[in-house]
Amino acid sequence: MNPPVSFVTVVFGAELGLLELQARSLARHLADSALSEVVVIDNDWRPLSRRALARLRAAYGPLADRLRVVRTGEIASSMPPTIGWRSQQIAKLLIARTISTPHYVLLDAKNHLIRDAVLEDFVAPDGRARGATHPYTAHPLRPQLDRALRYAGGTDAAIEAAHDDFLPTATPFVMRTEIVRAMIDDIERASGTPFAEEFERQELTEFFLYGAWLTVRGLGVEAVYDGVPLPSPTVWPRQRHGVEGVDSTISEAEAVDSAFFAVHRTALARGDRRARARIAAFWSMREVFADERAARRFIAAFRRRYFPAMLAKKLHERLERRGVRG
């Protein structure tokens, strides 16, 4: 029998409400035997407040005793002056040095469970992680894929093959802990610099680097992943002006019996009333909330907190950029 997994989520202040939603969904739908610990990486410009941490622990309910919250700066001894999603990428990899389980599941705050999930939803009986591949032939991120493969020492043939079939860049994503650690150690030895600095200097991306290392220097994708997708149909901001996008995303989730669902923060904050109502009804139906009224109250509270938090974040980033440049 496979050992349980760890869950890792990176969050900043404006997404705290979504993290509470994720916590609520894990408490409701995740089998106790599947989970070793939950690690929340606090990537905001200021630490989570006591009140925020109390709300978060309450949302995790019976899982609260397995919660570990760390600041991004605590993970790396020398975190470069990056802002937002770049520091998130570094943290998602460096956290492996503190993970005790063979696998950890990377989530974004927007991911939440919508049905009961067990360990086999994340790790197959043969010990391989769940995860499928897809083509990058016409994908907008193909240049970043090529960069990671070249950095890992991939040949032209390996790069061409990756265009046809490579690991995804979306969460949920199951990481093999020992591979991430070995990759970080190898990069630090070869470059002579801390991993975070090398990652930033080479303009790498987390999933492509991990996949490239696995492909070029590791066991190979098929030895680590079983080819079964781990989807999380997502309501994206471009769908925010109508209920049609929400309905199509829900239909997708139902068609594939997805364990996860996701709503982007901007879509939830700026979505029209009908779209928000449809999301609330779906959450209630999937027992993430007791009823639609509770789900609507959550959405209203999220929207009240979201706009001030985003304003504060943008102001801080503007000041931080000036400091970095000057």
C-alpha positions in Angstrom: 0.0 0.0 0.0 1.3 3.4 -0.9 2.1 5.9 1.9 -0.1 9.1 2.1 0.8 12.3 0.2 1.4 15.9 1.3 -0.5 18.8 -0.2 1.2 22.1 -1.0 -0.5 25.3 -1.8 1.1 28.8 -2.4 -1.1 31.7 -1.5 -1.1 35.5 -1.2 -3.6 37.7 0.6 -6.1 38.3 -2.2 -6.5 34.5 -2.6 -7.0 33.7 1.1 -10.7 33.2 0.6 -10.0 30.7 -2.1 -7.6 28.9 0.2 -10.3 28.7 2.9 -12.6 27.2 0.2 -9.9 24.6 -0.7 -9.4 23.8 3.0 -13.2 23.3 3.4 -13.3 21.0 0.4 -10.4 18.9 1.7 -12.0 18.6 5.1 -15.2 17.5 3.5 -14.0 15.2 0.7 -10.5 14.0 1.3 -10.0 10.5 2.8 -8.1 10.7 6.1 -5.7 8.0 5.0 -4.7 9.9 1.9 -3.1 12.9 3.7 0.1 13.2 5.7 0.2 17.0 5.9 -0.9 20.2 4.3 1.7 22.9 3.7 0.6 26.4 3.0 3.3 28.7 1.6 2.5 32.2 2.5 3.8 34.3 -0.4 2.2 37.6 0.5 4.2 40.8 1.1 3.2 40.6 4.8 2.6 37.5 6.9 -0.9 36.1 7.3 -2.6 37.7 10.3 -3.6 35.8 13.4 -7.2 36.3 12.4 -6.6 34.9 8.9 -4.7 31.9 10.3 -7.6 31.2 12.7 -10.1 31.3 9.9 -7.9 29.0 7.9 -7.5 26.5 10.7 -11.2 26.5 11.2 -11.8 25.7 7.5 -9.5 22.7 7.7 -11.5 21.4 10.6 -10.3 17.8 11.4 -7.2 18.3 9.2 -6.1 21.4 11.1 -3.5 19.5 13.2 -1.7 18.5 9.9 -1.4 22.1 8.7 2.0 23.7 8.4 2.3 27.4 7.3 5.7 28.7 6.1 6.7 32.0 4.6 8.4 31.9 1.2 11.5 33.5 2.6 11.9 30.7 5.1 12.2 28.1 2.3 15.1 29.7 0.5 18.2 30.9 2.3 18.8 33.3 -0.6 15.5 34.2 -2.3 16.2 36.6 -5.2 14.2 39.9 -5.4 11.4 38.4 -7.4 7.7 39.4 -7.3 4.6 37.3 -7.3 4.4 34.2 -9.5 8.2 33.9 -10.0 8.8 33.4 -6.2 5.8 31.0 -6.2 7.5 28.8 -8.7 10.8 28.7 -6.8 8.9 27.9 -3.6 6.9 25.0 -5.2 10.2 23.2 -5.9 12.3 24.2 -2.8 9.6 23.0 -0.5 10.5 19.5 -1.4 13.5 19.7 1.0 11.0 19.9 3.9 8.5 17.2 2.6 8.7 13.8 4.3 6.3 11.9 1.9 7.4 10.3 -1.4 4.9 12.5 -3.3 3.4 15.9 -2.8 0.5 17.4 -4.6 0.9 20.9 -5.8 -2.3 23.0 -5.8 -3.2 26.6 -6.6 -5.5 28.3 -4.2 -8.3 28.1 -6.8 -8.3 24.3 -6.8 -10.9 22.6 -4.6 -12.4 19.1 -4.3 -15.9 18.5 -5.5 -16.2 14.8 -4.7 -14.7 12.3 -2.3 -11.1 11.6 -3.1 -8.8 8.8 -1.9 -5.1 8.1 -2.2 -5.5 6.3 -5.5 -6.7 9.6 -7.1 -3.2 10.9 -6.7 -0.9 7.8 -6.7 -1.6 4.6 -8.7 -1.4 1.2 -7.0 1.9 0.6 -8.8 3.4 3.6 -7.0 3.5 5.9 -10.0 1.9 9.4 -9.7 -1.3 10.2 -11.5 -0.6 12.5 -14.5 -1.0 12.5 -18.2 0.9 14.4 -21.0 -0.2 16.5 -23.9 1.3 18.2 -27.0 3.0 21.6 -27.2 3.3 21.8 -30.9 1.3 25.1 -31.1 1.3 25.9 -27.4 2.2 29.5 -26.4 4.5 28.2 -23.7 6.7 26.1 -26.1 9.6 28.5 -25.9 9.8 28.0 -22.1 9.6 24.3 -22.6 12.5 24.5 -25.0 14.5 26.6 -22.6 14.1 24.1 -19.7 15.0 21.2 -21.9 18.2 22.9 -23.3 19.2 23.8 -19.7 18.8 20.2 -18.6 21.0 19.1 -21.5 18.3 17.9 -23.9 19.3 17.1 -27.5 17.4 18.6 -30.5 15.7 15.2 -30.9 14.5 15.2 -27.3 13.2 18.7 -27.7 11.3 17.8 -30.8 9.8 14.8 -29.1 8.7 16.9 -26.2 6.7 19.1 -28.5 4.5 16.1 -29.3 4.1 14.9 -25.7 5.1 16.5 -22.4 3.9 17.0 -18.8 1.3 19.7 -18.2 1.8 23.0 -16.4 -1.4 23.1 -14.4 -2.4 22.1 -10.9 -3.2 19.7 -9.4 0.3 18.3 -10.2 1.8 15.4 -8.3 5.6 15.8 -7.7 8.0 13.0 -6.9 9.8 14.4 -3.9 13.1 12.6 -4.3 13.4 13.7 -7.9 12.8 17.4 -7.0 15.4 17.2 -4.3 18.0 15.6 -6.6 17.3 18.1 -9.3 17.8 21.0 -6.9 21.0 19.5 -5.5 22.4 18.9 -9.0 21.7 22.4 -10.1 23.3 23.9 -7.1 26.4 21.8 -7.5 26.7 22.5 -11.2 26.0 26.2 -11.0 27.8 26.9 -7.7 24.9 29.2 -6.6 21.8 28.7 -4.6 18.9 27.1 -6.6 16.7 30.2 -6.3 19.3 32.4 -7.8 20.1 30.0 -10.7 16.4 29.5 -11.4 15.8 33.2 -11.8 19.0 33.9 -13.7 18.2 31.2 -16.3 14.5 32.4 -16.5 13.2 28.9 -15.9 9.7 27.7 -15.0 8.9 25.1 -12.4 6.9 22.4 -14.1 9.0 22.5 -17.3 12.3 22.3 -15.4 11.1 19.4 -13.3 9.8 17.6 -16.4 12.9 18.3 -18.4 15.1 17.0 -15.6 13.0 13.9 -15.3 13.1 13.4 -19.1 16.8 14.1 -19.7 18.5 13.1 -16.5 16.0 11.0 -14.6 13.9 7.9 -14.9 11.7 9.2 -17.7 8.1 10.3 -17.6 6.5 6.8 -18.1 8.5 5.5 -15.1 7.1 8.2 -12.8 3.6 9.0 -14.2 0.9 6.5 -15.2 -0.7 8.5 -17.9 -4.0 9.0 -16.1 -5.0 12.7 -16.1 -5.7 14.6 -12.9 -8.0 17.4 -14.3 -9.3 20.5 -12.6 -11.8 22.2 -15.0 -11.4 25.9 -14.4 -13.7 28.9 -14.7 -11.3 31.5 -16.2 -11.6 35.3 -16.2 -12.4 35.4 -19.9 -15.7 33.6 -19.0 -16.6 36.1 -16.2 -19.3 38.0 -18.1 -21.8 35.2 -18.5 -23.1 32.0 -17.0 -22.4 30.1 -20.2 -18.7 29.7 -19.3 -19.5 28.4 -15.9 -22.0 25.9 -17.2 -19.6 24.6 -19.8 -16.9 24.2 -17.1 -19.3 22.4 -14.8 -20.3 20.1 -17.7 -16.7 19.3 -18.3 -16.1 18.4 -14.7 -19.2 16.1 -14.7 -18.2 14.4 -17.9 -14.8 13.3 -16.7 -15.9 12.9 -13.0 -13.2 15.3 -12.0 -12.2 15.3 -8.3 -11.1 18.9 -8.6 -12.8 22.1 -9.8 -11.4 25.6 -9.9 -12.6 29.2 -10.1 -10.0 31.9 -10.9 -10.0 34.7 -8.4 -10.9 37.3 -11.0 -13.7 35.3 -12.4 -15.2 35.0 -8.9 -14.6 38.6 -8.0 -15.9 40.2 -11.2 -18.3 37.5 -12.5 -21.9 38.6 -13.1 -24.7 37.7 -10.7 -26.0 34.8 -12.7 -22.5 33.2 -13.0 -21.9 33.6 -9.3 -25.3 32.1 -8.5 -24.5 29.1 -10.7 -21.2 28.5 -9.0 -22.9 28.8 -5.5 -25.5 26.2 -6.6 -22.8 23.8 -7.9 -20.8 24.1 -4.7 -23.9 23.4 -2.6 -24.8 20.4 -4.8 -21.2 19.0 -4.4 -21.5 19.5 -0.6 -18.6 22.0 -0.3 -21.2 24.2 1.5 -24.3 23.2 3.4 -26.6 25.1 1.1 -26.6 27.7 -1.6 -27.2 30.5 0.9 -23.9 29.6 2.7 -22.1 29.5 -0.7 -23.4 32.9 -1.7 -22.4 34.4 1.6 -18.9 33.0 1.0 -18.7 34.6 -2.5 -19.9 38.0 -1.1 -17.3 37.9 1.6 -14.6 37.0 -0.8 -15.5 39.9 -3.1 -15.5 42.4 -0.2 -11.9 41.3 0.8 -10.6 40.8 -2.7 -10.5 44.4 -4.1 -8.7 46.0 -1.1 -6.2 43.2 -1.0 -5.4 43.5 -4.7 -5.0 47.2 -4.4 -2.6 46.8 -1.5 -0.7 44.1 -3.4 -0.3 46.3 -6.5 0.9 49.2 -4.5 3.5 47.1 -2.7 4.7 45.6 -5.9 5.1 49.1 -7.4 7.2 50.2 -4.5 9.2 46.9 -4.5 10.1 47.3 -8.2 11.3 50.8 -7.5 13.5 49.4 -4.8 14.8 46.6 -6.9 15.7 49.0 -9.8 17.1 51.7 -7.6 
